[in-house]
Amino acid sequence: MLFCGINPGLMTAATGHHFARPGNRFWPVLHLSGFTPRLMKPAEQGELLSFGLGITNVVARATARADELSAEE
């Protein structure tokens, strides 16, 4: 399963970890939906491959909001 975001947020860019903003629901939902055997932290994203999971973005440039991207991006 590949989870694809629009682009990284500022916290992701600062930490190098997807969905790293405190309070982001991605990691809890990933676990509660049965994709992972435990609640993982953003810093553990490398372990997703062992579960057959991956994360990527359509655009690499980090922004505070997706509407800051240009149509070309």
N, C-alpha and C positions, 0 to 999 in steps of 0.2 A: 504494500500500500504506500503510495506517495502522497504526502500532504503538501499542497502547493499554495503558498501565500502570494499576495499581490506584490509586496515588497517588504523589506525589513523595517521595523520601527526603530526609533532612536535608541531604545534600551538594547535591542538586539545588536545594533551596530556598536554600541559602547562595550558590550560584554562578549560579543561573538557567539552568543547562544540564542537560538530561536525562541520566541515567545517568552522573553526573560523579564518583562515588566511584572513587578509584584501585582498579584491580583488577576493576571491573565488566566483565563479559564482553560486554555489548551491542555496543559499537563494534567489537571484533575479530570477533565472530560476524557482524555485519551485513556486514562486508567479506568475510570468508571464505565466506559464503554467496552472494556475487556481487551483492548489492544495491548496493554502492558500488565504484567502481574502485580505491579506495585506503582504507587505514585512516584513519578520521576521528577527530578529537578532539571531546569534548563541546562545546567552544566553537564548533565549526563546524556545529552542528546546523541552522542556517539554510540551509545548502547542500543539505540533504536534499530540499527542494522541487524542486530542479533535476533530481533523480533520480526524481521522482514518489513520494517518500516523505514521511511525516509522523509526528509523535509527539504523543500526548495522554494524558491521565489521566482516569479515571472520577471521581475525587475530587481537588479542588485542594489540600486541606490536607496539608501535609507532616507525616510521622511517621517515627519510627525503624523501626517495623514496621507492616505492613498490619493486623495484628490490633488495633492501637490505634484503628482507625476504628470509629465506631458503626454499628449496623445501618441507621440513617436515612441516614448518609452513603453 
